[in-house]
Amino acid sequence: MCGIVGCIGKVNAKDYLLYGLETLDYRGYDSAGIAYLDSSKLELEIVKTIGPVKALIEKLNKPVESHLGIGHTRWATHGVPSIPNAHPVQSMNKKVTLVHNGVIENFQELKDSLIAKGYSFNGQTDSEVIASLIEDKLKANLDVLYVLSEIMKMLHGSFACSIIINGDNDHIYVIKRSSPLLVAKGKGFHLLASDALPLIKYANEVFDLPDDTISLVEKDSFRLFDVNLQPLQIKFTQRDPSLISRDLNGYPHYMIKEIEEIESVVRRLMVSYHPEDKFLFDEKLLKTINDSDNIIFIACGTSYHASLIGARYFRHIGKNASVFIASEWAFYPQIMGKKPFVIMLSQSGETADLIHCLKVAREHDLRMLLVTNVQGSSLERAADFSIILNAGSEISVASTKAYAAQVTALALLTNALDNRHNIIRDLNECCAVISEVRTSSKPKIEAMAEKLKNSRDIYFLGRGYDYDLSLEASLKLKEISYIHSEAIPGGELKHGPIALIDTGTPVIVFVTDDVTASSMRNNIQEIKARGAEVFVVSTEKLSLPGDTIVVRDYRRYLSSVAISSIAFYFAYYVSLKKGLNVDKPRNLAKAVTVE
Ligand code: M6R
């Protein structure tokens, strides 16, 4: 995880670095720091703080004249959040200062070899090892680029490092493998950042650095090399600033803003992939899927929940389809059929567990589609096909609009393969439900949150599509409210979980799937008989008096598009009422770029 920034040239380094880190702190927020070259003293200053970037901004509230700097916001992997472990880190003799995102798998072995040579370390990070390794090699008066190419051959794992060499005030050096890093060019300056968000305010010509590369960044030039120092082509592209906005638009939190964008996201997908009465998907992708005999979905977290629905869609059109958690499949790949095809879902396109799976899939010659919100992300560049969600930046750590977008995109894709639903009519119905929830149901959801905010456990129950939605509702709640929660398929209650139900146990039940509704109603009676406090979310035609929230009817296969916002608002209000950090829940980060 972690966010990296860097800049050189005609730009105020302190301003860009702090703005950049503030923008990136959804990637990690346990400590932050910057190193900048003070233009008056020509000395490198390093300032670090524990906690979110706000603390660093407060500490640096003096004007600074500087045109070269690097910065970092951390999500701890090696070593607790502390000043020595916060970045930028330095080599033992302070020759090398760097910020690092990623994990060096063989760091202990490398560290031991440096200790044997007399090196000592301030903190526990793998990053400090990289800095001292570079310093050690530079002692032989070798060229910096040559040293970096040698170092890259020694490092196992993932890294994006921005590096300043003491006394070399005209360059930032970058080494990159598997962790994301982008460069932007402006008039007389270059900027670096882990994603496009901080760059776009300053310059919209952006280039995603490829893996296994070394970059030499100067104020007026940018050069790129492979690990053997062969020069590589660079192609800056324009980014659409409207899709990379950080504006809260008057909302108090990104999460609620993003929930309220769901309807427009669904509508944008309809226009993008079904303009003027026909589907617009890559014909080669459709043919590849048609020819395949097995669809293997791989994803994590919320994207995994969207994949469960995607797999149902594929099975409905007669394809074998199964779903795997990426961190499981990576070690125990299951490849079925003669012509398997992989579909990966990833909002960020940077999830390390998926990058691992991608490598495994390549070893087995599997072809793959990535469904993602981030064009140009590591996974997007590596996949054979991609479907871009264009949901706009999702900044809240808890994913909401991206989930609805993933399910919408998969519904459109499967309908492009087998036109069995009137998908546009059905999605329009969903939009009407989303709008109704946004304009009329929030007070009821908020009241439910008020009632349940101090619960120890909250259970979600559903069957079929309602069970898929329950899984996501439960994840969202636990992520941002820290309340223990489980999703239970209604039919499984009697096989064990009903033992958890006691007087007053809160259970939220979705009854929107007409195939399973009457069985769900029986389950509701069973848990009520054991004292559960039941809150039912239903559709008009399946509703009964006493249901907590009733929405207009829609087709059951789009449940997660139509009413996921109910689950998201509920989690949001519980977190808010508990006084928690809604957008940046503890221990989590937005892009999970470490395994
Ligand atoms: O970027 P990805 O979709 O690959 O991320 C996968 C999960 O880390 C992510 O969905 C996570 O579960 C979210 N915090 C859920 O809100």
Residues whose N, C-alpha, C, O or C-beta is under 5 A from the ligand:
A	BS01	M6R	C300 G301 T302 S303 L345 S346 Q347 S348 G349 T351 V397 A398 S399 K590 V592
